[in-house]
Amino acid sequence: MPAQSEHLTVAVGEGEVSAVYAQPADPWVSMVVAHGAGSGMEHPFLTGFTDALNDGGVATWRFNFPYREAGKKFPDRAPAAIETWRAVMSAAKGRAGGAPVWACGKSFGGRMASMAVAEGMQAAGLVFLGYPLHPPGKPEKLRDEHLYGLTPPMLFLQGTRDPFALPGELEPVAQQIGRGAVVERVDGGNHMFEVRGNKRPQERIGASLAEPVLKFMRGRHG
């Protein structure tokens, strides 16, 4: 039986953002998924990813950050993005029935999730789909300080050709965070997990990342 989807709005400060909640039968965990800087919640990569999670018994939330809701191109500053994360996580916990609620994001969305957790937002775990450790070509400009000291389990899914965190750059960060942080590399993948010589629709690329995420979460919730 396919997951039942519901289009919602979530109040954020004096405004609101759009969200989509999808619930399979008897979900064992919920996951809130944020988009990257250059796309919105309806990007095929995200819909493919969340559909595959739904097939694995996970209830999912997708949402837009305020800048995307307003049709703007440039991402919100961290305080606005963190406020949005808190609001959507609160809404997700209200529907979860006591089940664990994880936070996940593509690039910018995942980084903002981790910053929200660093500022007190509660999440059962964090999943990063291409963590932007530094701007491409600028490995000295690390975005890692807030990660140290975070206690939820963390899965970093990263392509081996991702210029935002090449092999050997993210792994020491995870090691310093502690045993709860794991890096899994997608061989040949770029920042969008596209692999040379293996042209696939964005929906399929997103869906292909669901299995390692499900495996990681099952390992934390039995």
Backbone torsions as a table, in degrees:
resi	resn	phi	psi	omega
1	MET	NA	124.3	-177.7
2	PRO	-66.8	156.5	178.3
3	ALA	-65.4	146.2	177.1
4	GLN	-89.5	122.5	-176.8
5	SER	-102.0	146.4	-179.8
6	GLU	-140.5	126.5	176.7
7	HIS	-87.7	129.0	-174.2
8	LEU	-132.3	169.9	165.9
9	THR	-122.8	144.4	-179.9
10	VAL	-121.2	127.2	179.5
11	ALA	-70.7	131.6	177.0
12	VAL	-132.0	107.0	-176.3
13	GLY	60.5	-126.4	179.2
14	GLU	-91.4	-0.9	-179.9
15	GLY	-118.4	-159.5	178.2
16	GLU	-155.5	159.4	177.7
17	VAL	-128.6	156.6	177.4
18	SER	-80.9	150.1	177.8
19	ALA	-149.0	157.5	174.3
20	VAL	-127.3	124.2	177.8
21	TYR	-108.8	126.8	178.8
22	ALA	-123.7	124.3	-175.7
23	GLN	-122.7	115.9	171.6
24	PRO	-77.8	175.3	176.8
25	ALA	-68.7	130.5	176.0
26	ASP	51.5	59.4	178.7
27	PRO	-65.0	141.9	-179.2
28	TRP	-99.1	-10.9	179.4
29	VAL	-161.8	156.9	175.4
30	SER	-117.5	150.9	176.3
31	MET	-137.0	129.2	174.2
32	VAL	-96.5	129.0	-173.5
33	VAL	-122.1	125.2	-179.3
34	ALA	-105.8	147.7	-179.3
35	HIS	-80.9	169.7	176.3
36	GLY	-84.6	179.7	-174.0
37	ALA	-65.4	-31.7	-173.2
38	GLY	-101.5	11.4	-178.1
39	SER	-147.5	174.8	178.6
40	GLY	-115.6	-171.7	-174.5
41	MET	-69.3	-16.0	-178.9
42	GLU	-94.7	8.9	178.2
43	HIS	-60.1	136.8	-177.3
44	PRO	-56.0	-32.7	177.0
45	PHE	-57.4	-45.5	-178.3
46	LEU	-73.3	-40.1	-179.8
47	THR	-67.1	-37.4	176.2
48	GLY	-64.4	-41.0	179.3
49	PHE	-64.3	-49.3	-177.4
50	THR	-70.8	-33.9	175.6
51	ASP	-60.7	-41.6	179.7
52	ALA	-68.5	-35.3	175.0
53	LEU	-64.6	-41.3	177.4
54	ASN	-58.2	-40.7	178.3
55	ASP	-63.0	-24.8	178.1
56	GLY	-91.9	12.6	175.9
57	GLY	85.6	17.4	-179.1
58	VAL	-103.4	128.9	171.3
59	ALA	-77.9	139.1	-175.3
60	THR	-128.8	151.3	171.9
61	TRP	-123.9	131.0	167.1
62	ARG	-116.3	146.9	-179.0
63	PHE	-151.4	161.0	174.7
64	ASN	-99.4	141.2	167.7
65	PHE	-73.1	158.8	-176.1
66	PRO	-55.7	-38.5	-178.3
67	TYR	-63.6	-37.6	178.8
68	ARG	-70.6	-38.1	178.3
69	GLU	-61.1	-34.3	-178.5
70	ALA	-87.3	0.0	179.2
71	GLY	78.1	19.0	-179.8
72	LYS	-91.0	157.6	-176.8
73	LYS	-92.8	-30.5	-173.4
74	PHE	-92.5	132.5	-176.0
75	PRO	-61.3	155.1	175.3
76	ASP	-63.6	153.8	170.7
77	ARG	-68.9	160.7	-173.5
78	ALA	-53.2	-44.4	-178.3
79	PRO	-58.3	-40.3	179.8
80	ALA	-69.9	-39.7	179.4
81	ALA	-67.0	-39.9	179.0
82	ILE	-66.6	-40.1	177.1
83	GLU	-61.0	-39.3	178.4
84	THR	-66.0	-43.4	177.7
85	TRP	-57.6	-45.5	-179.0
86	ARG	-61.1	-42.5	-178.2
87	ALA	-65.0	-44.2	-178.4
88	VAL	-71.2	-38.1	176.5
89	MET	-62.1	-39.2	177.9
90	SER	-62.6	-43.1	177.9
91	ALA	-63.7	-40.1	-179.3
92	ALA	-65.3	-41.2	179.6
93	LYS	-66.3	-29.8	177.6
94	GLY	-68.0	-22.4	179.4
95	ARG	-102.0	-6.6	-169.6
96	ALA	-81.0	-14.6	-179.9
97	GLY	61.2	31.3	179.4
98	GLY	89.9	-7.4	178.4
99	ALA	-71.9	155.1	179.6
100	PRO	-61.1	146.0	177.6
101	VAL	-122.5	119.6	179.6
102	TRP	-99.4	159.3	175.8
103	ALA	-117.3	135.7	-176.6
104	CYS	-142.4	149.3	177.4
105	GLY	-158.9	150.2	173.1
106	LYS	-85.9	118.5	173.5
107	SER	51.2	-110.6	179.8
108	PHE	-51.2	-43.6	-177.8
109	GLY	-63.1	-37.5	177.5
110	GLY	-72.1	-40.4	178.1
111	ARG	-61.1	-42.0	179.1
112	MET	-66.3	-33.8	176.2
113	ALA	-62.0	-45.1	-179.2
114	SER	-66.7	-34.9	176.8
115	MET	-67.7	-36.8	176.7
116	ALA	-63.8	-42.6	177.8
117	VAL	-64.0	-39.5	178.1
118	ALA	-61.7	-24.8	179.5
119	GLU	-100.2	15.1	170.9
120	GLY	112.3	-7.6	177.7
121	MET	-65.7	134.3	-179.5
122	GLN	-89.8	129.9	176.0
123	ALA	-143.8	142.2	179.6
124	ALA	-68.1	-24.4	179.1
125	GLY	-175.0	168.9	-179.3
126	LEU	-126.8	137.2	175.2
127	VAL	-126.8	128.3	-179.0
128	PHE	-112.7	121.4	176.3
129	LEU	-99.1	85.3	-176.0
130	GLY	81.3	76.3	-178.7
131	TYR	-74.2	130.3	-179.4
132	PRO	-84.5	77.7	-175.1
133	LEU	-62.3	-33.6	177.5
134	HIS	-157.6	160.0	174.6
135	PRO	-63.0	148.0	179.3
136	PRO	-54.8	131.1	178.3
137	GLY	79.3	3.6	-178.9
138	LYS	-130.4	65.3	-175.5
139	PRO	-65.4	-13.0	179.3
140	GLU	-78.5	-16.8	-178.0
141	LYS	-96.3	71.0	-175.0
142	LEU	-76.4	146.0	176.1
143	ARG	-116.4	64.2	-172.1
144	ASP	-125.8	-13.9	-170.2
145	GLU	-56.7	-40.2	-176.0
146	HIS	-72.4	-14.4	-177.2
147	LEU	-74.6	-29.9	-175.7
148	TYR	-74.3	128.3	-176.4
149	GLY	101.2	-12.1	175.7
150	LEU	-70.7	137.9	-175.2
151	THR	-104.6	-20.1	179.4
152	PRO	-64.6	152.8	172.8
153	PRO	-60.1	143.3	-176.3
154	MET	-133.3	129.5	174.6
155	LEU	-114.3	121.1	175.3
156	PHE	-103.3	108.5	173.1
157	LEU	-94.8	122.4	-171.8
158	GLN	-143.8	134.7	175.1
159	GLY	-73.1	150.6	179.9
160	THR	-72.5	-14.6	177.7
161	ARG	-108.9	19.5	-177.7
162	ASP	-79.4	113.0	-177.1
163	PRO	-70.0	-10.4	177.2
164	PHE	-81.2	-13.7	177.7
165	ALA	-171.2	87.1	-178.1
166	LEU	-74.1	162.2	177.9
167	PRO	-52.4	135.2	-178.8
168	GLY	92.9	-10.2	-179.5
169	GLU	-97.2	-42.6	-177.5
170	LEU	-84.2	-30.5	-176.0
171	GLU	-59.1	-44.1	177.4
172	PRO	-64.1	-31.2	177.0
173	VAL	-64.3	-47.5	179.4
174	ALA	-61.5	-39.9	179.6
175	GLN	-62.8	-38.6	180.0
176	GLN	-72.4	-32.1	177.3
177	ILE	-62.0	-42.9	178.6
178	GLY	133.1	-176.5	-173.1
179	ARG	-64.0	-23.3	-178.0
180	GLY	-77.0	-7.9	-178.7
181	ALA	-103.1	128.0	-176.0
182	VAL	-128.4	135.1	174.1
183	VAL	-107.7	127.3	173.3
184	GLU	-121.2	126.6	-178.2
185	ARG	-97.0	137.8	172.9
186	VAL	-97.0	112.1	-173.0
187	ASP	-60.1	122.4	177.3
188	GLY	82.5	-3.5	-175.3
189	GLY	-77.5	142.9	173.0
190	ASN	-93.6	-161.6	-176.6
191	HIS	-65.1	-24.7	175.9
192	MET	-99.8	11.9	178.5
193	PHE	64.9	21.3	173.5
194	GLU	-79.1	137.5	-177.2
195	VAL	-115.4	130.5	178.5
196	ARG	-57.8	134.8	177.9
197	GLY	79.7	2.5	179.4
198	ASN	-134.2	70.9	-176.0
199	LYS	-73.4	122.0	-179.0
200	ARG	-136.2	150.7	174.1
201	PRO	-61.9	153.0	-179.9
202	GLN	-58.3	-34.4	178.5
203	GLU	-59.2	-42.8	-178.3
204	ARG	-70.7	-36.2	178.1
205	ILE	-62.8	-47.8	178.3
206	GLY	-60.6	-43.9	-179.3
207	ALA	-62.0	-33.2	-177.4
208	SER	-66.8	-19.1	-179.2
209	LEU	-87.2	-10.0	-176.2
210	ALA	-67.6	-37.9	-174.6
211	GLU	-64.0	-47.7	176.6
212	PRO	-62.9	-30.8	177.2
213	VAL	-68.9	-45.7	178.4
214	LEU	-60.5	-42.7	179.9
215	LYS	-61.6	-43.0	-179.9
216	PHE	-63.4	-45.3	-178.4
217	MET	-68.4	-39.5	177.7
218	ARG	-61.0	-35.5	179.1
219	GLY	-66.1	-19.3	179.5
220	ARG	-99.8	-16.1	-176.7
221	HIS	-124.3	14.6	175.7
222	GLY	67.5	NA	NA
